[in-house]
Amino acid sequence: MTYGKLKQKILSLLDLKTESGVVNGSVYDAVVSSMAGAVDSAARKISASLKSIVKHTVGEFVGTDSVTTSAPTGFIALKSVSIDGKEYSPSKFFISDGNIVGRGVPAGQAEIYYYSYPSSVDGATDATNIEFDGVTFDLVAVGAAIELCSEAYPGDAVRYSTLTDEYDGIMAAAFISGGDCRHVENVLYGSGRLL
């Protein structure tokens, strides 16, 4: 997906795009000038919630009692870690002062898969590729449209509510389809419930 496609979707959601093209004027200009910030904000929130961007890096864990390596740029959380070919649970690691720290794991070369924030779209052109697609793309478009709604239509509570309802519906569907719900019954109703 490209930033241009995302921009067109946002303009469409805000009714600033017609069959014959884009509606020009001061409202359009205000929305477009604020769009990159709104997209970045929405993308960061959604990426943190859905953990939709997975990246890979190679690092070197060093130390004795606990091993450390620098956390990569944009790091949200660990997905998996392999040190010298052996897989370790992310629960054996924690983040401290910008470092990934492991306890009960050896030092060595590590393959690190992690959830990441997307790169900023500030300064992006319409041809710039963005790091998310599918449901995340739709959520970012609606989330940015929500943030831009007050600039385009101050006081239009119906439009704002419509956009937030659409966002909530897509987000709920993303969690249901992407999540592991097999243990919900035991957590809520079983003898070992956490509530």
GIBEL-V809406 format. One record per pair of residues at least 4 apart in sequence whose C-alpha atoms are under 6 Angstrom apart, sorted by sequence separation. I is the first residue (numbers start at 0). GAP is how many residues later the second one is. D is the distance in Angstrom with one decimal. If there is no record, write none. Layout:
# GIBEL-V809406
[[I | GAP | D] [I | GAP | D]]
This chain:
# GIBEL-V809406
[[2 | 4 | 6.0] [11 | 4 | 5.8] [16 | 4 | 5.8] [17 | 4 | 5.9] [23 | 4 | 5.6] [30 | 4 | 5.9] [38 | 4 | 5.9] [42 | 4 | 5.8] [45 | 4 | 5.9] [46 | 4 | 5.0] [62 | 4 | 4.4] [81 | 4 | 5.0] [94 | 4 | 5.6] [123 | 4 | 5.8] [132 | 4 | 4.5] [138 | 4 | 5.8] [139 | 4 | 5.9] [144 | 4 | 5.8] [148 | 4 | 5.6] [149 | 4 | 4.5] [156 | 4 | 5.9] [167 | 4 | 6.0] [172 | 4 | 6.0] [173 | 4 | 5.8] [174 | 4 | 5.3] [184 | 4 | 5.6] [185 | 4 | 4.3] [10 | 5 | 4.9] [11 | 5 | 5.0] [16 | 5 | 4.3] [46 | 5 | 5.5] [61 | 5 | 5.0] [81 | 5 | 4.2] [94 | 5 | 4.8] [131 | 5 | 5.8] [187 | 5 | 5.5] [10 | 6 | 5.6] [16 | 6 | 5.6] [60 | 6 | 5.4] [61 | 6 | 5.5] [80 | 6 | 5.8] [81 | 6 | 5.9] [93 | 6 | 5.9] [94 | 6 | 6.0] [186 | 6 | 4.4] [15 | 7 | 5.2] [60 | 7 | 5.0] [80 | 7 | 5.5] [93 | 7 | 5.3] [186 | 7 | 5.8] [60 | 8 | 5.0] [92 | 8 | 5.4] [92 | 9 | 4.3] [79 | 10 | 5.8] [91 | 10 | 5.7] [91 | 11 | 5.8] [77 | 12 | 5.9] [82 | 25 | 5.9] [83 | 25 | 5.6] [141 | 25 | 6.0] [82 | 26 | 5.6] [70 | 27 | 5.6] [82 | 27 | 4.3] [70 | 28 | 4.9] [81 | 28 | 5.4] [69 | 29 | 4.3] [70 | 29 | 5.5] [81 | 29 | 5.1] [68 | 30 | 5.6] [69 | 30 | 6.0] [80 | 30 | 5.8] [68 | 31 | 5.4] [80 | 31 | 4.7] [67 | 32 | 5.5] [67 | 33 | 4.5] [79 | 33 | 5.2] [66 | 34 | 5.6] [78 | 34 | 5.3] [66 | 35 | 5.1] [78 | 35 | 4.8] [65 | 36 | 5.5] [77 | 36 | 4.4] [65 | 37 | 4.9] [76 | 37 | 5.7] [76 | 38 | 5.3] [75 | 39 | 5.4] [66 | 40 | 5.9] [75 | 40 | 5.2] [74 | 41 | 4.8] [73 | 42 | 5.1] [73 | 43 | 4.9] [61 | 45 | 5.0] [60 | 46 | 4.9] [60 | 47 | 5.2] [59 | 48 | 5.6] [59 | 49 | 4.6] [58 | 50 | 6.0] [59 | 50 | 5.8] [58 | 51 | 5.1] [57 | 52 | 5.6] [57 | 53 | 4.8] [57 | 54 | 5.9] [56 | 55 | 5.3] [55 | 56 | 5.7] [55 | 57 | 4.5] [54 | 58 | 5.7] [54 | 59 | 5.5] [53 | 60 | 5.5] [53 | 61 | 4.6] [52 | 62 | 5.6] [52 | 63 | 5.5] [50 | 64 | 5.6] [46 | 70 | 5.8] [43 | 73 | 5.7] [39 | 80 | 5.9] [35 | 85 | 5.9] [35 | 86 | 5.3] [42 | 97 | 5.4] [41 | 98 | 5.4] [41 | 101 | 5.4] [41 | 102 | 5.7] [38 | 105 | 5.1] [37 | 106 | 4.9] [3 | 122 | 3.7] [2 | 123 | 5.0] [1 | 125 | 5.7] [2 | 125 | 5.6] [26 | 125 | 5.5] [1 | 126 | 5.4] [1 | 127 | 4.3] [0 | 128 | 5.8] [1 | 128 | 5.5] [0 | 129 | 5.9] [9 | 131 | 5.3] [9 | 135 | 5.5]]
